[in-house]
Amino acid sequence: MAQHTYRDFAVETFEMGRDQWQGRVRRSDREAFVLDGVHLRDLDVGIAWPTSDDAFKDACRFIDRMARAGA
């Protein structure tokens, strides 16, 4: 498991199985964020990335897409 920060979000990457990494995104201040009208405390993004770095990069792309959409 690894902890990263990107923009105002904490990104945690964790291994779900051998060489299957996932990213979990939450606001750094631990407050809920709104996505399509739904209040979320954290959100798992990506499925079965081969490395922690790949899971982190995918989570960053997700955060960027949310920012462009105004979430």
Backbone hydrogen bonds in HBPLUS format (Angstrom, degrees):
<---DONOR---> <-ACCEPTOR-->    atom                        ^
c    i                          cat <-CA-CA->   ^        H-A-AA   ^      H-
h    n   atom  resd res      DA  || num        DHA   H-A  angle D-A-AA Bond
n    s   type  num  typ     dist DA aas  dist angle  dist       angle   num
A0002-ALA N   A0013-THR O   2.90 MM  11  5.23 151.1  1.99 142.7 150.3     1
A0013-THR N   A0002-ALA O   2.88 MM  11  5.23 160.9  1.92 150.8 157.2     2
A0004-HIS N   A0011-VAL O   2.77 MM   7  5.02 147.4  1.87 150.0 159.8     3
A0011-VAL N   A0004-HIS O   2.84 MM   7  5.02 170.0  1.85 137.2 140.6     4
A0006-TYR N   A0009-PHE O   2.92 MM   3  5.35 164.5  1.95 153.0 158.2     5
A0009-PHE N   A0006-TYR O   2.91 MM   3  5.35 156.3  1.96 129.3 136.9     6
A0028-SER N   A0008-ASP O   2.83 MM  20  5.57 172.7  1.83 138.2 136.9     7
A0010-ALA N   A0026-ARG O   2.68 MM  16  5.39 162.5  1.71 168.2 174.3     8
A0026-ARG N   A0010-ALA O   3.04 MM  16  5.39 149.6  2.13 153.1 160.5     9
A0012-GLU N   A0024-ARG O   2.89 MM  12  5.08 163.3  1.91 148.9 153.7    10
A0024-ARG N   A0012-GLU O   2.72 MM  12  5.08 150.5  1.81 147.7 158.0    11
A0014-PHE N   A0022-GLN O   2.99 MM   8  5.55 154.8  2.06 150.1 158.0    12
A0022-GLN N   A0014-PHE O   2.93 MM   8  5.55 156.9  1.99 155.0 162.0    13
A0016-MET N   A0020-GLN O   2.70 MM   4  5.51 158.8  1.74 170.4 170.2    14
A0020-GLN N   A0017-GLY O   3.03 MM   3  5.07 149.4  2.13 135.9 126.3    15
A0021-TRP N   A0049-TRP O   2.66 MM  28  4.79 175.4  1.66 147.5 149.3    16
A0049-TRP N   A0021-TRP O   2.92 MM  28  4.79 160.6  1.96 147.9 141.4    17
A0023-GLY N   A0045-VAL O   3.25 MM  22  5.35 163.9  2.28 169.7 165.8    18
A0045-VAL N   A0023-GLY O   2.74 MM  22  5.35 169.4  1.75 159.1 162.7    19
A0025-VAL N   A0043-LEU O   2.83 MM  18  5.24 169.3  1.84 148.0 149.8    20
A0043-LEU N   A0025-VAL O   2.88 MM  18  5.24 145.0  2.00 144.6 155.6    21
A0030-ARG N   A0027-ARG O   2.94 MM   3  5.11 159.7  1.98 111.5 116.6    22
A0033-PHE N   A0040-LEU O   2.81 MM   7  5.36 155.2  1.87 153.2 155.4    23
A0040-LEU N   A0033-PHE O   2.75 MM   7  5.36 167.4  1.76 161.0 165.0    24
A0035-LEU N   A0038-VAL O   2.93 MM   3  5.26 160.1  1.97 143.1 146.6    25
A0038-VAL N   A0035-LEU O   3.04 MM   3  5.26 163.4  2.07 111.6 116.7    26
A0055-ALA N   A0051-THR O   3.17 MM   4  6.50 156.2  2.23 146.7 152.8    27
A0056-PHE N   A0052-SER O   2.93 MM   4  6.21 155.2  2.00 150.5 157.6    28
A0057-LYS N   A0053-ASP O   2.91 MM   4  6.14 162.3  1.94 151.1 155.6    29
A0058-ASP N   A0054-ASP O   3.02 MM   4  6.22 156.8  2.08 146.2 152.2    30
A0059-ALA N   A0055-ALA O   3.01 MM   4  6.21 155.3  2.07 144.5 151.4    31
A0060-CYS N   A0056-PHE O   2.93 MM   4  6.23 152.5  2.01 151.0 158.6    32
A0061-ARG N   A0057-LYS O   3.02 MM   4  6.32 154.2  2.09 145.8 152.4    33
A0062-PHE N   A0058-ASP O   2.98 MM   4  6.26 152.8  2.05 147.2 154.8    34
A0063-ILE N   A0059-ALA O   2.96 MM   4  6.26 156.4  2.01 148.4 154.3    35
A0064-ASP N   A0060-CYS O   2.94 MM   4  6.20 160.2  1.98 150.5 155.8    36
A0065-ARG N   A0061-ARG O   2.94 MM   4  6.21 155.0  2.01 147.0 153.6    37
A0066-MET N   A0062-PHE O   2.94 MM   4  6.24 155.3  2.00 150.3 157.2    38
A0067-ALA N   A0063-ILE O   2.94 MM   4  6.20 156.9  2.00 150.2 156.5    39
A0068-ARG N   A0064-ASP O   2.99 MM   4  6.27 157.2  2.05 149.4 155.0    40
A0069-ALA N   A0065-ARG O   3.03 MM   4  6.21 142.7  2.18 141.6 151.7    41
A0069-ALA N   A0066-MET O   3.15 MM   3  5.07 122.4  2.50  92.0 106.7    42
A0071-ALA N   A0066-MET O   2.91 MM   5  5.17 163.1  1.94 154.3 150.0    43
A0070-GLY N   A0067-ALA O   3.14 MM   3  5.08 152.6  2.22  98.3 106.6    44
